[in-house]
Amino acid sequence: MKLYERYGFSRRCHNAAVLLAVMLITLLSAAAQAQQPIRLLVFGDSLVAGYALPPDAAYPAQLEKALKAKGINITVMNAGVSGDTTAAAASRLDWALADKPTHVIVELGANDMLRGLAPEQARTNLDAILTKLKQNNLPVMLMGMLAAPNLGADYGRRFNSIYPDLAAKHGVPLYPFFLDGVAGEAKLNLSDGIHPTQEGVAIMVERTLPHILRFLGQ
C-alpha cells in the first residue's frame, strides 16, 4: 500500500500536493535569483575609465547610480584602461573576468581608429573578445564606435561596419555609437576634444540607459 493510500489520500490529492510543492520551490528559487545582484562589467578604454575625471564621474559609476535609481540591485565594475587598443584589451580579458561578472558591456576600438590601425585588426580582436565571453556564457552588449571623417571614406566604411557585423554574428545587442550626442560638442568634451566631461558622460548614460535596461532584462 502506498503511503498516501494508508492515510486516506487519493492519488489525485497526492499529485496535487506534489505539484504545489514543485511550484513553491520554483517560486522560491526565482525570488532568490531576483535578489542576487547583477555584476555588470564595463570593459573598455579611456571612455570607460573616465579619463581626467573623478572616479564617481566615470561612465560606470554614473551608470550604476542611474540603474540603482530604477530599483535595480546592481554593481557596475569599471574595467576601462586608458589608451587600450582592442589588442591590448584582448590580452587582459581573463584578468577582467576574475571579478566574476554576470553581464558584460564591451566598448573598444576608438584607440585603434585614432592610431589609424587597420580596421581588420580591430575586427579580429573584438571577434576574439566576444567569442571568449560567449564561451563563458556571459550576456554581452556591444558599444559601437565611428571613424573620424578625416580618415577617409574607405577607412570609415571598413571600420564602421565592424560593430553591426560582429553584433549580428554573435547575436548580441548593439548600441551604434557610444559617443552619440557628445562627439563634436565642445562644451561636453575636455580640451582635447576627444574625452567627455562629467556632463558629457551624464548624457551618454541618459542615452544608453534604455538600451542597457533591455539588455539586463529590466
Backbone as ProteinMPNN parsed JSONL, in Angstrom:
{"seq_chain_A": "MKLYERYGFSRRCHNAAVLLAVMLITLLSAAAQAQQPIRLLVFGDSLVAGYALPPDAAYPAQLEKALKAKGINITVMNAGVSGDTTAAAASRLDWALADKPTHVIVELGANDMLRGLAPEQARTNLDAILTKLKQNNLPVMLMGMLAAPNLGADYGRRFNSIYPDLAAKHGVPLYPFFLDGVAGEAKLNLSDGIHPTQEGVAIMVERTLPHILRFLGQ", "coords_chain_A": {"N_chain_A": [[0.844, -1.196, 0.0], [0.536, 2.239, -0.876], [1.995, 5.117, 0.693], [0.428, 7.451, 0.705], [-2.078, 6.302, 0.343], [-2.425, 4.823, 2.624], [-2.943, 6.759, 4.532], [-5.298, 7.732, 3.692], [-5.377, 9.48, 1.521], [-6.206, 10.376, -1.788], [-4.97, 9.414, -5.048], [-5.138, 11.587, -6.741], [-5.144, 13.777, -4.975], [-2.617, 13.447, -3.901], [-0.986, 13.879, -6.153], [-1.6, 16.532, -6.663], [-0.584, 17.74, -4.39], [2.145, 17.244, -4.731], [2.596, 18.727, -7.069], [2.045, 21.306, -6.131], [4.121, 21.603, -4.291], [6.343, 21.564, -5.995], [5.853, 23.889, -7.489], [6.06, 25.786, -5.457], [8.747, 25.543, -4.711], [9.955, 26.355, -7.102], [9.084, 29.035, -7.265], [10.284, 30.115, -4.979], [12.959, 29.752, -5.654], [13.158, 31.412, -7.905], [12.659, 33.862, -6.7], [14.873, 34.066, -5.044], [16.906, 34.241, -6.948], [16.222, 36.661, -8.107], [16.873, 38.418, -6.122], [19.582, 38.334, -6.09], [22.444, 40.26, -6.758], [23.117, 41.991, -9.839], [26.128, 41.821, -11.62], [27.75, 43.907, -13.44], [30.115, 44.214, -15.861], [31.991, 46.713, -17.324], [33.83, 46.85, -20.013], [36.476, 48.349, -21.414], [38.049, 51.28, -22.875], [39.623, 54.5, -22.401], [37.273, 55.949, -22.484], [35.59, 54.57, -20.904], [37.105, 54.282, -18.596], [37.178, 56.837, -17.574], [38.765, 59.113, -18.18], [40.713, 61.714, -16.882], [38.736, 62.452, -15.123], [36.948, 62.584, -11.95], [36.645, 59.539, -10.005], [33.915, 58.952, -9.417], [32.618, 60.157, -11.469], [33.007, 58.844, -13.79], [31.878, 56.813, -16.56], [30.949, 54.089, -15.793], [30.398, 54.491, -13.03], [28.463, 56.535, -13.009], [26.521, 55.248, -14.48], [25.856, 53.076, -12.807], [24.667, 54.459, -10.678], [22.414, 55.502, -11.981], [21.054, 53.159, -12.7], [20.546, 52.006, -10.202], [18.809, 53.896, -9.256], [16.603, 53.162, -10.606], [15.781, 51.067, -9.182], [17.232, 48.741, -9.393], [19.174, 46.037, -8.364], [22.406, 46.19, -8.43], [25.885, 46.055, -9.304], [28.22, 47.964, -10.914], [31.094, 47.47, -12.643], [34.173, 48.993, -13.26], [36.103, 48.401, -15.883], [37.87, 49.742, -17.523], [40.672, 50.87, -19.382], [42.798, 53.444, -19.98], [43.964, 54.338, -23.177], [43.959, 51.811, -24.221], [44.092, 49.573, -26.923], [42.199, 47.394, -29.087], [43.666, 45.069, -29.206], [45.314, 45.174, -26.916], [43.356, 45.135, -24.945], [42.194, 42.627, -25.384], [44.213, 41.007, -24.463], [44.053, 41.257, -21.732], [41.668, 40.28, -20.907], [41.026, 37.891, -19.49], [41.946, 38.538, -16.956], [40.187, 40.611, -16.283], [37.799, 39.195, -16.147], [38.078, 37.849, -13.815], [36.747, 39.144, -11.844], [34.269, 38.099, -11.764], [31.83, 38.728, -13.363], [28.296, 39.028, -14.15], [27.164, 40.028, -16.388], [28.311, 41.701, -19.364], [29.525, 44.672, -20.824], [30.978, 45.72, -23.795], [33.246, 48.05, -24.889], [35.214, 49.25, -27.168], [37.848, 50.085, -29.498], [38.162, 52.732, -30.283], [40.77, 53.722, -29.9], [42.253, 52.179, -31.69], [41.255, 53.231, -34.049], [41.943, 55.99, -33.826], [44.685, 55.791, -33.994], [44.987, 54.991, -36.499], [45.106, 52.297, -37.132], [44.778, 49.18, -38.871], [41.469, 48.442, -39.719], [40.719, 45.785, -39.932], [42.275, 44.45, -38.072], [41.206, 45.352, -35.645], [38.656, 44.286, -35.913], [39.212, 41.512, -35.852], [40.273, 41.25, -33.257], [38.148, 42.132, -31.6], [36.271, 40.247, -32.304], [37.455, 37.973, -31.209], [37.318, 38.627, -28.486], [34.523, 38.749, -28.045], [33.903, 36.131, -28.663], [35.207, 34.713, -26.615], [33.825, 35.644, -24.372], [31.309, 34.646, -24.936], [31.874, 31.922, -24.768], [32.175, 31.774, -22.065], [29.612, 31.92, -21.279], [28.396, 34.428, -20.877], [26.151, 37.121, -20.938], [26.29, 39.692, -23.367], [26.736, 43.087, -24.33], [27.362, 45.241, -27.018], [29.137, 48.178, -27.579], [29.14, 50.562, -30.083], [31.468, 52.275, -32.287], [32.46, 55.094, -34.266], [34.345, 55.976, -37.146], [36.622, 58.736, -37.437], [35.903, 61.397, -39.685], [38.091, 62.462, -41.11], [39.742, 60.38, -41.72], [39.066, 59.27, -44.053], [36.847, 57.95, -46.617], [37.023, 55.226, -47.329], [38.407, 54.017, -45.191], [36.582, 54.648, -43.165], [34.309, 53.192, -43.989], [35.239, 50.528, -43.746], [35.896, 50.422, -41.036], [33.558, 51.261, -39.625], [31.741, 49.277, -40.181], [32.419, 47.174, -38.607], [31.126, 46.858, -36.084], [28.206, 46.483, -36.347], [28.375, 44.168, -37.908], [29.711, 42.274, -36.233], [27.993, 42.236, -34.049], [25.74, 41.081, -35.199], [26.83, 38.614, -35.958], [27.469, 37.41, -33.491], [25.116, 37.56, -32.172], [24.419, 39.617, -30.319], [23.211, 42.501, -28.496], [23.473, 45.803, -29.876], [24.648, 49.045, -29.346], [24.727, 51.685, -31.38], [26.567, 53.977, -31.478], [28.73, 54.965, -29.157], [29.411, 57.534, -28.265], [27.298, 59.121, -28.935], [25.529, 62.138, -29.249], [27.399, 63.531, -27.858], [29.951, 63.599, -29.076], [31.884, 65.901, -30.875], [30.714, 68.074, -29.666], [31.765, 70.818, -28.182], [31.448, 71.89, -25.572], [30.843, 69.681, -24.109], [33.023, 68.139, -23.989], [36.434, 67.501, -22.968], [39.39, 69.618, -23.111], [40.9, 68.345, -25.03], [39.175, 67.589, -26.948], [38.259, 65.046, -27.35], [37.698, 63.359, -25.15], [34.902, 62.944, -23.001], [33.368, 65.349, -20.78], [32.259, 65.434, -17.317], [29.588, 66.153, -17.527], [29.157, 65.457, -20.144], [29.436, 62.679, -19.999], [27.215, 62.126, -18.455], [25.166, 62.578, -20.291], [25.712, 60.519, -22.077], [25.124, 58.327, -20.444], [22.391, 58.779, -20.016], [21.395, 58.419, -22.604], [22.149, 55.824, -23.277], [20.944, 54.307, -21.329], [18.167, 53.256, -21.621], [18.619, 51.203, -23.48], [20.424, 49.59, -22.129], [18.88, 48.777, -19.976], [17.047, 47.124, -21.287], [18.848, 45.202, -22.178], [19.637, 44.085, -19.742], [17.356, 42.848, -19.08], [15.358, 44.226, -17.813]], "CA_chain_A": [[0.0, 0.0, 0.0], [1.277, 3.481, -0.926], [1.892, 5.9, 1.916], [-0.712, 8.361, 0.659], [-3.286, 5.495, 0.467], [-2.522, 4.406, 4.029], [-3.518, 7.826, 5.33], [-6.586, 8.123, 3.14], [-5.293, 10.449, 0.441], [-6.366, 9.825, -3.127], [-3.827, 9.677, -5.939], [-5.287, 12.947, -7.25], [-4.676, 14.695, -3.927], [-1.175, 13.271, -3.806], [-0.378, 14.545, -7.298], [-1.775, 17.973, -6.487], [0.362, 18.166, -3.362], [3.477, 17.242, -5.345], [2.648, 19.863, -7.987], [2.118, 22.513, -5.315], [5.466, 21.673, -3.729], [7.255, 21.937, -7.084], [5.613, 25.299, -7.795], [6.582, 26.583, -4.359], [10.207, 25.525, -4.824], [10.292, 27.168, -8.268], [8.878, 30.437, -6.916], [11.324, 30.499, -4.021], [14.213, 29.826, -6.4], [13.112, 32.615, -8.734], [12.783, 35.016, -5.801], [16.271, 34.134, -4.602], [17.699, 34.731, -8.06], [15.901, 38.067, -8.314], [17.544, 39.195, -5.086], [21.011, 38.319, -6.31], [22.818, 41.463, -7.509], [23.76, 41.904, -11.14], [27.506, 42.323, -11.636], [27.942, 44.352, -14.811], [31.484, 44.621, -16.17], [32.113, 47.584, -18.491], [35.178, 46.517, -20.482], [36.755, 49.303, -22.471], [39.238, 52.126, -22.893], [39.525, 55.711, -21.586], [35.884, 56.413, -22.449], [35.03, 53.858, -19.764], [37.939, 54.525, -17.412], [36.891, 58.16, -17.037], [39.995, 59.887, -18.34], [40.77, 63.065, -16.311], [37.536, 62.714, -14.326], [36.894, 61.896, -10.649], [36.105, 58.178, -10.158], [32.455, 58.881, -9.389], [32.082, 60.801, -12.667], [33.23, 57.965, -14.936], [30.657, 56.205, -17.101], [30.399, 53.002, -14.967], [29.867, 54.993, -11.763], [27.21, 57.24, -13.283], [25.552, 54.246, -14.922], [25.394, 52.353, -11.625], [23.755, 55.349, -9.951], [21.166, 55.586, -12.738], [20.373, 51.867, -12.625], [20.045, 51.846, -8.845], [17.649, 54.786, -9.134], [15.494, 52.406, -11.186], [15.473, 49.978, -8.268], [17.944, 47.53, -9.794], [20.249, 45.617, -7.468], [23.491, 46.038, -9.399], [27.21, 46.635, -9.151], [28.827, 48.197, -12.224], [32.54, 47.423, -12.453], [34.92, 49.76, -14.252], [37.255, 47.682, -16.44], [38.411, 50.568, -18.591], [42.084, 51.235, -19.293], [43.083, 54.499, -20.948], [44.946, 54.009, -24.199], [43.86, 50.426, -24.685], [43.6, 49.16, -28.227], [41.486, 46.127, -28.987], [44.651, 44.013, -28.953], [45.702, 45.251, -25.504], [42.209, 44.711, -24.143], [42.038, 41.174, -25.532], [45.237, 40.328, -23.674], [43.755, 41.358, -20.3], [40.281, 39.887, -20.676], [40.949, 36.894, -18.411], [42.135, 39.27, -15.694], [38.943, 41.333, -16.004], [36.744, 38.237, -15.812], [38.3, 37.354, -12.452], [35.783, 39.83, -10.981], [33.041, 37.294, -11.803], [30.632, 39.461, -13.799], [27.148, 38.285, -14.669], [26.897, 40.655, -17.678], [29.468, 42.47, -19.835], [29.441, 45.647, -21.909], [32.277, 45.866, -24.459], [33.411, 49.345, -25.556], [36.607, 49.286, -27.611], [38.09, 50.371, -30.909], [38.458, 54.139, -30.537], [42.22, 53.936, -30.0], [42.673, 51.604, -32.971], [40.868, 54.188, -35.074], [42.733, 57.216, -33.695], [46.057, 55.491, -34.409], [44.966, 54.601, -37.895], [45.389, 50.873, -37.293], [43.913, 48.514, -39.836], [40.189, 48.007, -39.146], [40.662, 44.322, -39.902], [42.866, 44.014, -36.806], [40.205, 45.602, -34.596], [37.59, 43.307, -36.113], [39.692, 40.21, -35.375], [40.413, 41.281, -31.801], [36.815, 42.201, -30.997], [35.659, 38.942, -32.541], [38.03, 37.054, -30.218], [36.783, 39.006, -27.179], [33.127, 38.316, -27.982], [33.898, 34.663, -28.656], [35.579, 34.24, -25.274], [32.714, 35.945, -23.462], [30.261, 33.678, -25.251], [32.312, 30.642, -24.213], [31.964, 31.86, -20.622], [28.16, 32.023, -21.068], [28.09, 35.749, -20.346], [25.413, 38.029, -21.817], [27.168, 40.789, -23.783], [26.239, 44.195, -25.139], [28.477, 45.864, -27.73], [29.038, 49.609, -27.849], [29.772, 50.866, -31.356], [32.283, 53.467, -32.466], [32.508, 55.547, -35.65], [35.638, 56.525, -37.548], [36.681, 60.17, -37.707], [35.772, 61.641, -41.13], [39.361, 62.792, -41.777], [40.459, 59.157, -42.078], [38.682, 58.901, -45.408], [35.636, 57.148, -46.789], [37.323, 53.786, -47.343], [38.686, 53.611, -43.808], [35.332, 54.726, -42.427], [33.443, 52.063, -44.353], [35.803, 49.291, -43.193], [35.857, 50.48, -39.573], [32.195, 51.395, -39.105], [30.985, 48.036, -40.383], [32.861, 46.16, -37.637], [30.226, 46.67, -34.952], [26.974, 45.768, -36.723], [28.713, 42.823, -38.39], [30.013, 41.388, -35.105], [26.771, 42.095, -33.244], [24.907, 40.099, -35.888], [27.499, 37.311, -35.918], [27.435, 36.834, -32.147], [23.772, 37.658, -31.613], [24.426, 40.469, -29.131], [22.656, 43.828, -28.761], [24.441, 46.828, -30.273], [24.358, 50.478, -29.277], [25.529, 52.022, -32.564], [27.653, 54.946, -31.319], [28.834, 55.202, -27.721], [29.533, 58.97, -28.006], [26.159, 59.804, -29.536], [25.079, 63.303, -28.506], [28.536, 64.164, -27.173], [31.045, 63.805, -30.027], [31.807, 67.144, -31.635], [30.134, 69.143, -28.846], [32.916, 71.338, -27.427], [31.143, 72.099, -24.151], [30.663, 68.379, -23.464], [34.293, 67.428, -24.065], [37.602, 68.152, -22.398], [40.112, 70.465, -24.062], [41.455, 67.542, -26.119], [38.137, 67.395, -27.94], [38.027, 63.605, -27.529], [37.132, 62.723, -23.954], [33.764, 63.701, -22.467], [33.353, 65.899, -19.428], [31.276, 64.77, -16.453], [28.277, 66.416, -18.098], [29.076, 64.638, -21.35], [29.187, 61.295, -19.574], [25.816, 62.047, -18.0], [24.335, 62.443, -21.491], [25.93, 59.158, -22.57], [24.361, 57.428, -19.575], [20.968, 59.002, -20.292], [21.035, 57.871, -23.922], [22.348, 54.37, -23.325], [20.213, 53.639, -20.252], [17.054, 52.4, -22.058], [19.174, 50.026, -24.16], [21.033, 48.726, -21.11], [17.778, 48.169, -19.231], [16.565, 45.993, -22.086], [19.909, 44.197, -22.148], [19.625, 43.432, -18.439], [16.069, 42.18, -18.897], [14.54, 45.008, -16.891]], "C_chain_A": [[0.884, 1.251, 0.0], [1.03, 4.288, 0.343], [0.667, 6.802, 1.884], [-2.033, 7.6, 0.754], [-3.508, 5.094, 1.922], [-3.199, 5.481, 4.864], [-4.758, 8.439, 4.676], [-6.546, 9.166, 2.056], [-5.498, 9.738, -0.89], [-5.12, 10.127, -3.944], [-3.893, 11.112, -6.461], [-4.793, 13.975, -6.239], [-3.16, 14.635, -3.805], [-0.467, 14.023, -4.934], [-0.469, 16.064, -7.176], [-0.788, 18.517, -5.457], [1.781, 18.241, -3.919], [3.634, 18.443, -6.258], [2.786, 21.17, -7.232], [3.52, 22.703, -4.744], [6.473, 22.109, -4.785], [7.102, 23.413, -7.431], [6.2, 26.2, -6.726], [8.104, 26.668, -4.433], [10.67, 26.409, -5.984], [10.176, 28.652, -7.96], [9.953, 30.934, -5.952], [12.673, 30.645, -4.714], [14.275, 31.083, -7.244], [13.28, 33.87, -7.886], [14.22, 35.187, -5.337], [17.161, 34.681, -5.698], [17.467, 36.216, -8.3], [16.616, 38.948, -7.31], [19.057, 39.225, -5.275], [21.412, 39.525, -7.157], [23.408, 41.127, -8.873], [25.16, 42.484, -11.018], [27.854, 42.631, -13.096], [29.365, 44.87, -14.993], [31.47, 45.489, -17.423], [33.58, 47.544, -18.919], [35.531, 47.439, -21.645], [38.035, 50.075, -22.299], [39.013, 53.366, -22.028], [38.108, 56.256, -21.5], [35.109, 55.732, -21.329], [35.784, 54.213, -18.489], [37.629, 55.865, -16.767], [38.114, 59.045, -17.05], [39.826, 61.316, -17.812], [39.526, 63.44, -15.514], [37.672, 62.078, -12.946], [36.276, 60.512, -10.84], [34.583, 58.116, -10.209], [31.794, 59.569, -10.585], [32.262, 59.949, -13.915], [31.929, 57.293, -15.342], [30.122, 55.067, -16.22], [29.77, 53.499, -13.662], [28.535, 55.71, -11.973], [26.123, 56.265, -13.747], [24.995, 53.472, -13.734], [24.39, 53.187, -10.847], [22.394, 55.411, -10.646], [20.375, 54.287, -12.653], [19.802, 51.623, -11.228], [18.836, 52.745, -8.6], [16.402, 54.144, -9.73], [15.12, 51.202, -10.322], [16.184, 48.678, -8.585], [19.095, 47.267, -8.832], [21.464, 45.279, -8.329], [24.793, 46.665, -8.908], [27.801, 46.764, -10.549], [30.327, 48.348, -12.022], [33.259, 48.103, -13.606], [36.158, 48.977, -14.679], [37.774, 48.425, -17.663], [39.868, 50.903, -18.336], [42.378, 52.259, -20.386], [44.182, 54.07, -21.912], [44.834, 52.619, -24.771], [43.377, 50.339, -26.133], [42.818, 47.867, -28.03], [42.444, 44.98, -28.68], [45.057, 43.993, -27.485], [44.568, 44.77, -24.611], [42.023, 43.199, -24.206], [43.019, 40.43, -24.647], [44.954, 40.367, -22.178], [42.331, 40.897, -19.965], [40.149, 38.883, -19.538], [41.071, 37.559, -17.05], [40.845, 39.988, -15.316], [37.837, 40.388, -15.564], [36.921, 37.635, -14.424], [37.356, 38.018, -11.459], [34.4, 39.183, -11.013], [31.801, 38.106, -12.2], [29.516, 38.51, -14.198], [26.765, 38.792, -16.06], [28.114, 41.496, -18.062], [29.047, 43.433, -20.938], [30.847, 45.81, -22.478], [32.283, 47.188, -25.221], [34.879, 49.494, -25.922], [36.679, 49.67, -29.087], [38.477, 51.806, -31.203], [39.957, 54.376, -30.713], [42.803, 53.305, -31.26], [42.43, 52.623, -34.08], [41.741, 55.44, -35.016], [44.188, 57.012, -34.11], [46.134, 55.042, -35.864], [45.306, 53.149, -38.138], [44.374, 50.24, -38.237], [42.613, 48.065, -39.173], [40.078, 46.49, -39.04], [41.264, 43.766, -38.615], [41.869, 44.194, -35.668], [39.074, 44.59, -34.698], [37.996, 41.95, -35.547], [39.754, 40.167, -33.859], [39.062, 41.322, -31.098], [36.075, 40.878, -31.17], [36.142, 37.938, -31.497], [37.484, 37.343, -28.822], [35.344, 38.512, -27.03], [33.017, 36.793, -27.946], [34.213, 34.122, -27.269], [34.463, 34.506, -24.272], [31.56, 34.979, -23.684], [30.603, 32.309, -24.686], [32.133, 30.599, -22.701], [30.49, 32.051, -20.267], [27.743, 33.35, -20.451], [27.277, 36.559, -21.356], [26.264, 39.265, -22.106], [26.378, 41.833, -24.558], [27.449, 44.897, -25.742], [28.187, 47.335, -27.965], [29.808, 49.927, -29.129], [30.58, 52.148, -31.326], [32.26, 53.812, -33.943], [33.862, 56.179, -35.942], [35.541, 58.027, -37.77], [36.648, 60.403, -39.22], [37.099, 61.882, -41.842], [40.187, 61.56, -42.142], [40.054, 58.642, -43.457], [37.502, 57.952, -45.462], [35.912, 55.659, -46.731], [37.589, 53.276, -45.932], [37.387, 53.605, -43.002], [34.409, 53.565, -42.719], [33.936, 50.779, -43.707], [35.693, 49.265, -41.667], [34.418, 50.441, -39.061], [31.387, 50.115, -39.23], [31.33, 46.957, -39.354], [31.748, 45.829, -36.652], [28.896, 46.008, -35.332], [27.247, 44.353, -37.217], [28.929, 41.856, -37.228], [28.8, 41.198, -34.203], [25.853, 41.048, -33.867], [25.524, 38.702, -35.796], [27.331, 36.637, -34.569], [26.059, 36.931, -31.494], [23.704, 38.48, -30.347], [23.822, 41.83, -29.473], [23.759, 44.845, -29.015], [23.874, 48.213, -30.01], [25.268, 51.118, -30.323], [26.724, 52.95, -32.341], [27.707, 55.396, -29.868], [28.833, 56.692, -27.384], [28.39, 59.777, -28.618], [25.691, 60.95, -28.646], [26.187, 64.076, -27.836], [29.677, 64.484, -28.144], [30.827, 65.101, -30.813], [31.202, 68.308, -30.887], [31.203, 69.661, -27.885], [32.632, 71.441, -25.931], [30.98, 70.786, -23.391], [31.936, 67.538, -23.5], [35.406, 68.218, -23.399], [38.335, 68.924, -23.487], [40.725, 69.672, -25.209], [40.428, 67.265, -27.216], [37.749, 65.946, -28.174], [37.265, 62.997, -26.362], [36.013, 63.572, -23.361], [34.013, 64.235, -21.06], [32.36, 65.087, -18.584], [29.868, 64.959, -17.003], [28.078, 65.608, -19.383], [28.784, 63.187, -21.025], [27.747, 61.128, -19.132], [24.863, 61.894, -19.198], [24.491, 61.051, -22.082], [25.141, 58.146, -21.753], [22.87, 57.549, -19.88], [20.551, 58.326, -21.596], [21.185, 56.353, -23.987], [21.456, 53.62, -22.348], [19.046, 52.774, -20.743], [17.541, 51.111, -22.732], [19.769, 49.047, -23.161], [19.959, 48.066, -20.257], [17.209, 46.977, -19.989], [17.572, 44.85, -22.082], [19.891, 43.403, -20.846], [18.293, 42.721, -18.157], [15.148, 42.903, -17.954], [13.425, 45.698, -17.668]], "O_chain_A": [[1.849, 1.338, 0.758], [-0.012, 4.156, 0.985], [-0.051, 6.924, 2.877], [-3.028, 8.174, 1.199], [-4.645, 5.033, 2.391], [-3.943, 5.17, 5.795], [-5.208, 9.519, 5.057], [-7.593, 9.701, 1.691], [-5.014, 8.623, -1.087], [-4.317, 10.987, -3.581], [-2.869, 11.778, -6.61], [-4.107, 14.93, -6.602], [-2.503, 15.66, -3.625], [0.523, 14.716, -4.703], [0.461, 16.786, -7.536], [-0.231, 19.602, -5.622], [2.526, 19.175, -3.624], [4.669, 19.109, -6.24], [3.551, 22.046, -7.635], [4.043, 23.817, -4.715], [7.353, 22.925, -4.51], [8.094, 24.111, -7.642], [6.769, 27.249, -7.031], [8.681, 27.738, -4.241], [11.661, 27.129, -5.861], [11.043, 29.442, -8.334], [10.465, 32.044, -6.1], [13.442, 31.553, -4.4], [15.308, 31.75, -7.301], [13.95, 34.82, -8.289], [14.727, 36.306, -5.248], [18.06, 35.481, -5.437], [18.393, 36.947, -8.652], [16.933, 40.099, -7.607], [19.738, 40.058, -4.678], [20.779, 39.788, -8.179], [24.1, 40.123, -9.042], [25.354, 43.521, -10.383], [28.202, 41.741, -13.873], [29.767, 45.844, -14.357], [30.993, 45.054, -18.471], [34.45, 48.126, -18.27], [34.958, 47.327, -22.729], [38.985, 49.609, -21.669], [38.295, 53.3, -21.031], [37.773, 56.955, -20.543], [34.096, 56.25, -20.861], [35.181, 54.419, -17.436], [37.793, 56.026, -15.557], [38.458, 59.658, -16.039], [38.922, 62.039, -18.232], [39.289, 64.621, -15.258], [38.436, 61.125, -12.785], [35.463, 60.325, -11.746], [34.019, 57.319, -10.958], [30.569, 59.569, -10.708], [31.736, 60.281, -14.978], [30.989, 57.217, -14.552], [28.93, 55.069, -15.916], [28.732, 52.989, -13.238], [27.592, 55.515, -11.206], [24.945, 56.445, -13.437], [23.789, 53.235, -13.661], [23.365, 52.668, -10.404], [21.352, 55.377, -9.991], [19.149, 54.316, -12.546], [18.7, 51.093, -11.09], [17.944, 52.395, -7.827], [15.28, 54.531, -9.402], [14.248, 50.414, -10.688], [15.785, 47.62, -8.099], [19.885, 48.16, -8.527], [21.535, 44.189, -8.896], [24.792, 47.668, -8.194], [27.875, 45.781, -11.287], [30.776, 49.248, -11.313], [32.991, 47.827, -14.775], [37.139, 48.896, -13.938], [38.076, 47.826, -18.695], [40.256, 51.187, -17.203], [42.226, 51.972, -21.574], [45.2, 53.51, -21.506], [45.545, 52.28, -25.717], [42.38, 50.956, -26.508], [42.784, 47.314, -26.93], [42.084, 44.033, -27.981], [45.137, 42.927, -26.874], [44.806, 44.071, -23.625], [41.727, 42.565, -23.194], [42.71, 39.354, -24.135], [45.546, 39.596, -21.422], [41.856, 41.111, -18.85], [39.251, 39.01, -18.705], [40.378, 37.185, -16.104], [40.45, 39.975, -14.15], [37.026, 40.736, -14.706], [36.013, 36.981, -13.911], [37.177, 37.516, -10.35], [33.47, 39.664, -10.366], [30.83, 38.158, -11.446], [29.751, 37.35, -14.536], [26.118, 38.078, -16.825], [28.859, 41.951, -17.194], [28.316, 43.068, -21.858], [31.802, 46.014, -21.728], [31.438, 47.423, -26.086], [35.7, 49.831, -25.069], [35.692, 49.585, -29.818], [39.058, 52.086, -32.252], [40.366, 55.147, -31.581], [43.748, 53.841, -31.839], [43.286, 52.848, -34.935], [42.227, 55.902, -36.049], [44.851, 57.959, -34.533], [47.211, 54.754, -36.386], [45.748, 52.792, -39.23], [43.249, 50.721, -38.373], [42.655, 47.372, -38.157], [39.407, 45.978, -38.144], [40.821, 42.73, -38.119], [41.702, 43.307, -34.831], [38.589, 44.092, -33.682], [37.215, 41.31, -34.843], [39.345, 39.185, -33.24], [38.856, 40.621, -30.108], [35.34, 40.447, -30.281], [35.357, 37.153, -30.966], [37.215, 36.417, -28.057], [34.989, 37.924, -26.009], [32.143, 36.239, -27.278], [33.566, 33.185, -26.799], [34.191, 33.669, -23.412], [30.91, 34.546, -22.731], [29.726, 31.609, -24.179], [31.961, 29.528, -22.119], [30.15, 32.308, -19.112], [26.848, 33.398, -19.607], [27.677, 36.672, -22.515], [26.886, 39.821, -21.2], [25.477, 41.51, -25.333], [28.446, 45.123, -25.057], [27.131, 47.699, -28.483], [30.989, 49.598, -29.245], [30.399, 52.996, -30.452], [32.066, 52.936, -34.785], [34.45, 56.837, -35.083], [34.517, 58.534, -38.23], [37.303, 59.673, -39.964], [37.241, 61.56, -43.022], [41.219, 61.681, -42.803], [40.64, 57.685, -43.963], [37.196, 57.249, -44.499], [35.131, 54.904, -46.152], [37.067, 52.238, -45.526], [37.123, 52.669, -42.246], [33.793, 53.011, -41.809], [33.133, 50.014, -43.171], [35.43, 48.218, -41.076], [34.102, 49.667, -38.157], [30.448, 49.895, -38.466], [30.628, 45.952, -39.239], [31.457, 44.658, -36.409], [28.499, 45.043, -34.678], [26.453, 43.443, -36.977], [28.395, 40.747, -37.234], [28.6, 40.115, -33.653], [25.261, 40.23, -33.163], [24.812, 37.721, -35.58], [27.081, 35.434, -34.499], [25.862, 36.436, -30.384], [23.016, 38.103, -29.398], [23.91, 42.27, -30.619], [24.844, 44.757, -28.441], [22.749, 48.517, -30.407], [26.487, 51.09, -30.156], [27.78, 52.748, -32.94], [26.829, 56.125, -29.406], [28.317, 57.086, -26.338], [28.513, 60.989, -28.796], [25.481, 60.77, -27.447], [25.954, 65.16, -27.301], [30.301, 65.54, -28.033], [29.744, 65.358, -31.338], [31.172, 69.423, -31.406], [31.508, 69.011, -26.885], [33.492, 71.112, -25.114], [30.978, 70.781, -22.16], [31.935, 66.375, -23.096], [35.336, 69.442, -23.281], [37.942, 68.885, -24.653], [41.04, 70.244, -26.253], [40.775, 66.764, -28.286], [36.99, 65.648, -29.096], [36.32, 62.229, -26.546], [36.16, 64.788, -23.231], [34.759, 63.655, -20.27], [31.708, 64.17, -19.084], [29.048, 64.041, -16.954], [26.978, 65.136, -19.671], [27.979, 62.541, -21.697], [27.126, 60.1, -19.405], [23.875, 61.164, -19.12], [23.513, 60.46, -22.539], [24.556, 57.215, -22.306], [22.17, 56.542, -19.988], [19.476, 57.73, -21.677], [20.423, 55.68, -24.681], [21.232, 52.422, -22.514], [18.942, 51.628, -20.307], [16.934, 50.053, -22.564], [19.642, 47.832, -23.315], [20.113, 46.913, -19.856], [16.922, 45.938, -19.394], [17.199, 43.68, -21.995], [20.104, 42.191, -20.849], [18.132, 42.074, -17.122], [14.26, 42.296, -17.355], [12.614, 46.413, -17.08]]}, "name": "protein", "num_of_chains": 1, "seq": "MKLYERYGFSRRCHNAAVLLAVMLITLLSAAAQAQQPIRLLVFGDSLVAGYALPPDAAYPAQLEKALKAKGINITVMNAGVSGDTTAAAASRLDWALADKPTHVIVELGANDMLRGLAPEQARTNLDAILTKLKQNNLPVMLMGMLAAPNLGADYGRRFNSIYPDLAAKHGVPLYPFFLDGVAGEAKLNLSDGIHPTQEGVAIMVERTLPHILRFLGQ"}
